[in-house]
Amino acid sequence: MGVALRALLDGCIESPGWDSIGGVAAVDAYNALYQFLSGIRQSDGMPLMDDEGRITSHLSGLLFRTANLVEKNITPVYVFDGKPPAFKMETLEMRRQVRENAAAEYERAVKEGDSESARKYAMASSKVDAYVKDSAKELLTALGIPWIQAPSEGEAQSAFMTQRGDVTYAVSQDYDSLLFGCETLVRNVTISGKRRIRGKVISVYPERLVLADTLAKLELTREELVQAALLIGTDYNSGVSGVGPKTALKIVRAGNFAERISEAENSAEPEELVQYFLHPEVTEDYEIVSRSPDRDKVMEILCEEHGFTRERVDAGLERLGAKKGQATLDAWF
């Protein structure tokens, strides 16, 4: 869900185009997997499944979206969330309830023959569970695509990797990445193309935000940007009632953050939340290593275990490894 900073950032967003975003990209794995689960669906809204009823939408998405990125000279490094902080539990519980309600509405819509509503509620009930994460990691390993397990929030880990220069930028749909200190954030990388939003088909293109430039244009420090986000509300706090992005900016610039944040009803102390964004839990214990796909293992996972056709998988593997002159990870360092 992230934080609603868009109204403040419109003047800071660059439209780089695919040709200028080549490099190593730390991809928010949860974001990507959720997009695959909610977007890759059958006509009735149900996800793709194998003969045993196991969801395979995310596996299809990983293979072909990753191939698409590699063809664009982008080497993805998928970063998985670890244990969430205690003050995120309320948000996670709310999301769980939304999914359960959507699942119930889906069943109702199916019984009533309302196919349009059924598809909408089926997408809203998507869940990235242990099976989805574990099977995604297994496939990425077989594809030779690096992945990293973060100790806590994946966005924080990705931001840390941009600060160290280990990746060129981070990929996420959430603006939280900037609060964690992500030096360069690129949005819409895993969802670019044609999308249906509120019944309309629109074109979606990459968007880039450079933290230093963003802070300069907003005339804020990173800590002040975090304060503005907390006034609006984040995944970790409810914010102050009636305070939107522009009002939050005025409050922070006037030096009234401490006074106004006291109006919010939150269990966590505001300063604790500020420090969490400024100094999140991350790990330095990771490697970014380029490998060729293990074709036999990929075939075993996708074709033998999950019923993908060999022709379809071959097409994806060819795009991953057969493009002449394709850059590998080593070329970026």
C-alpha positions in Angstrom: 0.0 0.0 0.0 2.8 2.4 0.9 2.5 6.1 1.6 0.4 8.6 -0.5 3.2 11.0 -1.5 2.3 11.2 -5.2 0.8 14.7 -4.9 4.2 16.1 -3.7 6.3 14.2 -6.2 4.8 15.0 -9.6 7.4 17.7 -10.3 10.2 15.3 -9.3 9.3 12.4 -11.5 11.4 11.7 -14.6 10.3 9.6 -17.6 13.5 7.9 -18.6 12.4 5.5 -21.2 13.7 1.9 -21.4 17.0 2.7 -23.1 18.3 4.7 -20.1 17.5 2.4 -17.3 19.8 -0.5 -18.0 21.8 -1.9 -15.1 21.3 -4.0 -12.0 17.9 -3.4 -10.4 16.9 -4.5 -6.9 13.3 -5.6 -7.4 10.7 -5.6 -4.6 9.8 -9.3 -4.9 6.6 -9.0 -2.9 5.4 -6.2 -5.2 6.2 -8.2 -8.3 4.7 -11.4 -7.1 1.5 -9.7 -6.0 1.2 -8.1 -9.5 1.6 -11.5 -11.1 -0.9 -13.1 -8.9 -3.5 -10.4 -9.4 -2.9 -9.7 -13.0 -2.2 -13.1 -14.6 -5.7 -14.6 -14.5 -8.1 -16.8 -16.4 -11.2 -15.3 -17.9 -13.2 -16.1 -14.7 -10.7 -14.3 -12.5 -9.1 -17.4 -11.1 -5.2 -17.6 -11.1 -3.4 -20.0 -13.4 -3.1 -23.4 -11.7 -1.6 -26.8 -12.3 -3.4 -30.2 -12.2 -2.9 -30.4 -8.4 -4.6 -27.0 -7.9 -1.3 -25.2 -7.1 -1.1 -21.5 -8.3 1.3 -21.0 -11.1 0.6 -17.4 -12.2 3.6 -16.1 -10.3 5.9 -18.7 -12.0 4.7 -17.6 -15.4 5.2 -14.0 -14.5 8.7 -14.5 -13.2 9.9 -16.3 -16.2 8.5 -14.0 -18.9 8.8 -10.7 -17.1 12.4 -11.5 -16.1 13.1 -12.4 -19.7 11.6 -9.1 -20.8 13.8 -7.1 -18.3 17.0 -9.0 -19.4 16.2 -8.2 -23.1 16.1 -4.5 -22.0 19.6 -4.8 -20.5 18.2 -4.8 -16.9 19.5 -7.5 -14.6 16.9 -8.0 -11.8 17.9 -8.9 -8.2 14.7 -9.9 -6.4 14.6 -8.9 -2.7 12.2 -10.7 -0.4 10.6 -9.3 2.7 11.7 -10.8 6.0 10.0 -10.4 9.4 7.8 -7.2 9.5 8.3 -4.8 12.4 5.8 -5.0 15.2 4.1 -1.7 14.4 3.1 -3.1 10.9 1.0 -5.8 12.3 -2.2 -3.8 12.4 -1.8 -3.0 8.6 -1.1 -6.6 7.8 -4.2 -7.7 9.7 -6.3 -5.2 7.8 -5.0 -6.6 4.5 -5.8 -10.1 5.6 -9.4 -9.1 6.3 -9.7 -7.4 2.9 -8.5 -10.6 1.2 -10.9 -12.8 3.1 -13.8 -10.4 2.4 -12.8 -10.4 -1.3 -12.7 -14.2 -1.3 -16.2 -14.4 0.1 -17.5 -11.8 -2.4 -15.9 -13.9 -5.2 -17.9 -17.0 -4.1 -21.1 -14.9 -4.0 -20.4 -13.4 -7.5 -19.8 -16.9 -9.0 -23.1 -18.2 -7.6 -24.9 -15.2 -9.0 -23.2 -15.5 -12.4 -21.7 -12.1 -12.1 -18.4 -12.7 -14.0 -17.2 -9.1 -14.0 -17.5 -8.9 -10.2 -16.1 -12.4 -9.8 -12.9 -11.4 -11.6 -12.5 -8.2 -9.6 -12.9 -10.0 -6.3 -10.7 -12.9 -7.3 -7.9 -10.4 -8.1 -8.4 -8.7 -4.7 -8.1 -11.9 -2.8 -4.5 -12.6 -4.1 -2.1 -13.6 -1.4 1.7 -14.0 -1.4 2.0 -17.0 1.0 4.9 -19.3 1.9 4.3 -21.5 -1.1 4.4 -18.6 -3.5 7.6 -17.2 -2.0 9.4 -20.6 -1.8 8.5 -21.7 -5.3 9.5 -18.3 -6.7 12.9 -18.5 -5.0 13.4 -22.1 -6.4 12.6 -20.9 -9.9 14.8 -17.8 -9.7 17.7 -20.0 -8.5 17.2 -22.3 -11.5 17.0 -19.4 -13.9 20.3 -18.1 -12.5 18.6 -14.8 -11.3 20.0 -13.6 -8.0 17.6 -13.1 -5.0 18.2 -11.8 -1.5 16.3 -12.5 1.7 16.0 -9.3 3.7 15.9 -9.5 7.5 12.9 -7.2 7.6 11.4 -4.9 4.9 12.6 -5.7 1.4 12.3 -2.0 0.4 14.8 -1.1 3.2 17.2 -3.7 2.0 16.9 -2.5 -1.6 17.5 1.1 -0.5 20.6 0.0 1.4 21.9 -1.7 -1.8 21.5 1.5 -3.8 23.5 3.4 -1.1 26.3 0.9 -1.3 26.3 1.0 -5.1 25.7 -2.7 -5.4 22.7 -2.0 -7.6 21.9 0.8 -10.1 18.4 1.5 -8.7 15.5 -0.1 -6.8 12.3 -1.2 -8.4 9.1 -0.8 -6.4 5.6 0.7 -6.8 5.7 2.1 -3.3 7.2 5.5 -2.4 8.3 4.1 1.0 11.6 3.3 -0.8 12.5 7.0 -0.7 11.8 7.1 3.0 14.3 4.3 3.6 17.0 6.2 1.7 16.7 4.7 -1.8 19.1 6.8 -3.9 17.2 6.0 -7.2 13.7 4.5 -7.4 12.2 3.4 -10.7 8.5 2.6 -10.7 6.4 0.7 -13.3 9.2 -1.6 -14.4 7.4 -4.8 -13.7 4.0 -3.5 -14.8 4.8 -1.4 -17.8 2.7 -1.8 -20.9 -1.0 -1.9 -21.4 -3.1 -2.0 -18.2 -6.8 -1.9 -17.4 -7.6 0.6 -14.7 -11.2 1.3 -13.7 -12.4 -0.2 -16.9 -10.0 1.8 -19.2 -6.9 0.5 -20.9 -4.0 2.8 -20.4 -0.3 2.7 -21.2 2.1 2.6 -18.3 5.8 3.6 -18.6 8.8 3.7 -16.2 9.0 6.6 -13.8 12.3 7.5 -12.0 12.9 9.5 -8.8 16.3 10.5 -7.6 16.3 11.0 -3.9 18.8 13.9 -3.8 17.0 15.8 -6.6 13.6 15.1 -4.9 14.7 16.5 -1.6 16.2 19.5 -3.2 13.1 20.3 -5.1 10.9 19.9 -2.0 13.4 21.8 0.1 13.4 19.0 2.7 15.8 16.8 4.5 15.2 13.0 4.3 14.1 13.1 8.0 11.6 15.9 7.1 10.3 13.8 4.2 9.8 10.9 6.7 8.0 13.3 9.0 5.6 14.4 6.2 4.9 10.8 5.4 4.1 10.0 9.0 1.6 12.9 9.1 -0.1 11.5 6.0 0.0 7.9 7.2 2.2 4.9 6.3 2.0 1.1 6.6 3.2 1.7 10.2 1.0 4.4 11.4 -2.5 5.9 10.7 -1.4 9.5 10.3 -3.3 12.6 11.4 -6.9 12.9 10.4 -7.5 15.5 7.7 -3.8 15.9 6.8 -2.9 15.2 3.2 0.4 15.6 1.3 0.3 19.4 0.8 -0.8 20.1 4.4 1.9 17.7 5.7 4.5 19.6 3.7 3.4 22.9 5.2 3.5 21.5 8.8 7.0 20.1 8.4 8.4 23.2 6.8 6.9 25.3 9.7 8.6 23.0 12.2 5.3 21.8 13.7 5.7 18.0 13.2 6.0 17.1 16.9 2.9 19.1 17.8 0.7 17.8 15.0 1.8 14.1 15.1 0.7 14.0 18.7 -2.9 14.1 17.3 -2.4 10.7 15.6 -3.7 7.6 17.4 -0.8 5.2 17.1 0.8 2.7 19.4 4.4 3.4 18.2 6.1 6.6 19.3 6.6 9.0 16.4 10.4 9.3 17.0 10.6 5.5 16.9 9.0 5.5 13.5 11.3 8.2 12.2 14.3 6.3 13.4 13.0 3.1 11.8 12.9 4.7 8.4 16.3 6.4 8.9 18.0 3.3 10.3 16.1 0.2 9.2 17.2 -3.4 9.8 19.3 -4.6 6.8 22.0 -7.1 6.1 25.4 -6.9 4.4 25.5 -10.6 4.1 24.5 -11.1 0.4 26.0 -11.8 -2.9 24.9 -10.7 -6.4 26.2 -13.5 -8.7 25.4 -14.0 -12.4 24.8 -17.5 -13.6 23.4 -19.1 -16.7 20.0 -20.8 -16.4 19.9 -24.5 -15.4 17.7 -25.6 -18.3 17.1 -29.1 -16.9 16.1 -27.7 -13.5 13.8 -25.1 -15.0 12.1 -27.8 -17.2 11.7 -30.0 -14.1 10.1 -27.2 -12.1 7.8 -25.7 -14.7 7.0 -28.7 -17.0 7.3 -31.8 -14.9 6.0 -30.3 -11.6 3.6 -27.7 -12.8 2.5 -28.7 -16.3 3.9 -25.9 -18.4 4.5 -26.8 -22.1 8.1 -27.3 -23.1 7.7 -25.0 -26.1 6.5 -22.1 -23.8 9.4 -22.6 -21.4 11.9 -22.9 -24.2 10.7 -19.5 -25.5 11.3 -17.9 -22.2 14.7 -19.5 -21.7 15.8 -18.4 -25.1 14.9 -14.8 -24.3 16.8 -15.1 -21.0 20.1 -16.5 -22.4 20.2 -16.5 -26.2 20.2 -12.8 -27.0 23.5 -12.0 -28.7 25.6 -9.5 -26.8 23.3 -9.6 -23.7 25.0 -8.0 -20.8 25.5 -10.0 -17.6 25.7 -8.8 -14.1 29.5 -8.7 -14.2 29.4 -6.1 -17.0 27.8 -3.6 -14.6 30.7 -3.5 -12.0 
